[in-house]
């Protein structure tokens, strides 16, 4: 006698426990999806209007906000590994947008050139326009709640990351 077989090897996967959310309901997944959609639309605009990639935009924006920076510090702030940041900086240096100044030991200080600073002003204006376009759909109270929630989640996420590294 043949019994019907489930296409899933784990029957619990078909019907998750009521207290467990499927991936689509997980906070980290939802935040990631929103952040990725925001980043993709930013990347399209910045490529079209300024001929920079998202990684280049972040590098220029970080240097425009706080210079000089070392490659290591810049990579940490941009959430890129050092090798990725090195490639981005090399491209921006070739384009005359970033200046490398060699310091004591093996440290290299990175700053924007005049051309890079001019590009930064255009990029940061566009970024602020995009920011306002997103925030317009929220009330003042929702903006405050969002800022507070992001601060709390960021603090907890960094603490959990440090705990996992042990």
C-alpha angles and dihedrals in degrees: 000000000000118000120203113259126218115236087221118072090213116054089197089062090063094051110024117204111275091244093055123079123221113239092267091063097047114112094224091051093048093047091048092051092050093045092048093050091049091048094048093052090046091050091053093050096044092047092049098043103030106017093236132126122233091257090050091048092052091047093050091045093050093047091046091053099042122014142209103036132168119237091249094051091045091051091051093049092048092045091236128127117253094254093053091047091048090056092048092049091047091055092046091048091051089052091052094246100111130044123208115209117187115226137182116324112346097328120126121197116212124206136161119261119227088266089049092049091052090050089048091057091054093044096047090049090053091046092052090049089053091047091054091047089057096043095050091078091060128075119233090257091051091050091053091047091048093050091048093047093048091050092051094044092047092051092049093045091053091048091050090047091053090048092051091051091062 
